Amino acid sequence: MKQIKPLTQREKPTRRDFNDLEGETFGRLSVISYAGGRKKQSGQVVHYWNCKCVCDSECIVGHDNLRNKRTESCGCYKIDKATKHGASRGNSGGKPSSEYRKWMAMKNYCLYPEDKNYKHYGGIGISICDRWLYSFENFLSDVGPRPDGCRLGRIDKSGNYEPGNCKWMTLRETLGESMKANLARGRRSRRMPAKEEAA
């Protein structure tokens, strides 16, 4: 499964063949500024743009997704279509549901360097699988409705946001997983001197 790595290229390319989308509109999205790029294994750089939706939400969208009209809103268009099912918006059909807000927060943490939590996620290499990055419906289908008092957590704290590694957790469960990860790191660090002495 392909992973979306943190945006690393911060400056907008200046070469003549670069297709600058700043100021253009695609569906409900207006392109505000260049967000950055990430290099694929092939060496190709995938570019991303900061966009503002007509619903006043902000999001980061891939260059090709805008040009090919695969993404034309922050997700609110699909939410509006799904409102009657009560999945993406609250039962009243008002504000976006908690599941949708968690989905958006996950993307901000991993892809948006200006987010205050980016340093704990995208800044250390945590990424999001394509299946979830581009589809709230896929995300909701995989993790299910959020139980009261739970937050989205990763089972393996060094792993990515993807099916099999994420679930709704209570605060106690979240802290428990963090403690396990810290203890594991501590055990590894304590073993290192012993290995060096043996050598």
N, C-alpha and C positions, 0 to 999 in steps of 0.2 A: 504494500500500500504506500503510495507516494505521500511525502510529508511536506508541509509548508514550513520552510525554515524562516527564521527571523529576517526582517528586512535589513540588509547590510549596506547597500549602496544608497547614500543619502542625497547626493547631488544629481540634479536633473542633467541627463546627457545633452551635450551641445552640438553633436554631429548633425549634419544637414539632413540625413535620412531618418532622424528620430521623429516619430509622429507625436507632436506635443498636443495633448488633449485638454490642457488647462483652459477653462472658460467655456468648454463645450457642454452640451446637455444630452443625456441619453435616458430617454424615458422620464422617470421621476428624479433622476440624479443629475446634479450639476457638479462638474469637476472643479475643485477649488485649487488644488496644488499637487505637486509631485510628492508621493509618500516615500518612495525608495524602490530598491530592486533586490532581488535575491538570485544567486547563481545556481542553476540546475547542474546536475552531474555532467551533463553534456557540455557545460561551459556557457550555455546561453543564459542571458540575464532576463528574468521576467520582471516587468515593471508594474508598479502599483500606484494608484491615485487616491488622494483624499477627496471624498465626495460628500455633498450635502443633499439630502433627500427633501422632497416637498413637505414631508412630515416633520422637518427640522432635525431629524436624526443625522448623525455623521457616520461614515463608514469608509473602509478602504477596499477598493475594488481593483482586480487585475486588469491590465491594459486590454488584453484580448477579450475578456468578458464584456468590457464596455464596447469595444469595436464591433464584436459579433452579436451584440445585443442579448447576451446570455444573462446579464445582470442589468436591470433597469430600475431597481429600487433598493432601499436598504433591507428589504424583506417585508416591508409593510404591505406591498401589493398582494403577496401570498397570504399575509396575515388577514388582510381585508377579505380575501376569498375564503379563508378558513374560519372566519369569525363565527359563522353559523354552527361550526362544529365545536366551538369553545376550546380549541386546542391552543391557539396562539394568543388569544386575548382572554381576559377574565370572563366569567360567566355573564357579566353585564355588557360585554362587547366594548369596554372602554379602553383602559391602558393596556399595553402589551403584558402578556402573562409573565409570571416569574421565570418560567422555563425559557422564554424568549430573551428576557433580560440577562439570564445566566449565559445563554448562547452568545449574545453580543459582548458581554464582559469577557468571556473566554477569548474571543477574537481580539479584543482590545489589548488584553494582557500579553498575547503572543505576537501581535503584529504591529502595534502602535507604540513606538518608542516614547512618545510624549505621555503615555499613560503612566501614572505613578507606580503601578504594579509591574510594569514591563520588565524591570530589572530582575524580578523573581521568576519570570516565565520566558518570554521571548529573548530576554537579555542573556539567559544561560542555556539557550538552545531548545527550549520546550516548543514544540510545534503542534499543528492541528492537521489531522488527516483530511484529504480532499473531500471525502464523503460528508464530513460535518462542516467544513469551511464554507462550502457553497450551498448548503441546504439545511435550513432549520427543520424541515420535515424529517430528513434523515436522522438528524440529531435527536429529535423528540421520539422518533420510532425506536431508536437504539437505547436511550436511557429511560424513557417512559416519563409519566407525570412526576413532578417533584412532590414528595411527601412533606407535610408541614414540619418546619424546623430543620430541614435538611439543606445542604449545599452541595454543589458539584465538586467531587473529589477524585483524585487520581490514586489508584491502588498502589502503583509504583510511582513514587514521587519524582523519580528521575526519568520516567516515561512520558510519552506524549498524550495529547488529548485524542483518543481513538477508541473504537469499540473494544471492550474487553479490559480496558485499563481505567475506565471511568464509571462512577455510579453516584447516586445521591447518598450522602453520608451525613450523619449527625455530627455536631461539633466534637463530641467525644471520640467518634470514629476518626475524624479528620486529625485530631491531635494525636490519637494513637498511632496512625500511620506515620505521622511526622516523627514521633518518638522512635518508632522502629527504624526509620531511615537514619536518624541521627545515631542510634546505637550501632547500627551496621557500619556507618562511617567510622565511628569510634573504635570498633573492633578491628577494622582494617588498618587504621592508623597505628593502633597498638602493636599489630603484628609486624609492621614494617621494620622497626629496630631489630627485632629478633632475627628476621631474615638477613639483615645486613650483617649482624654479628656472626651468624652461621657461615656467611660467605667469607 
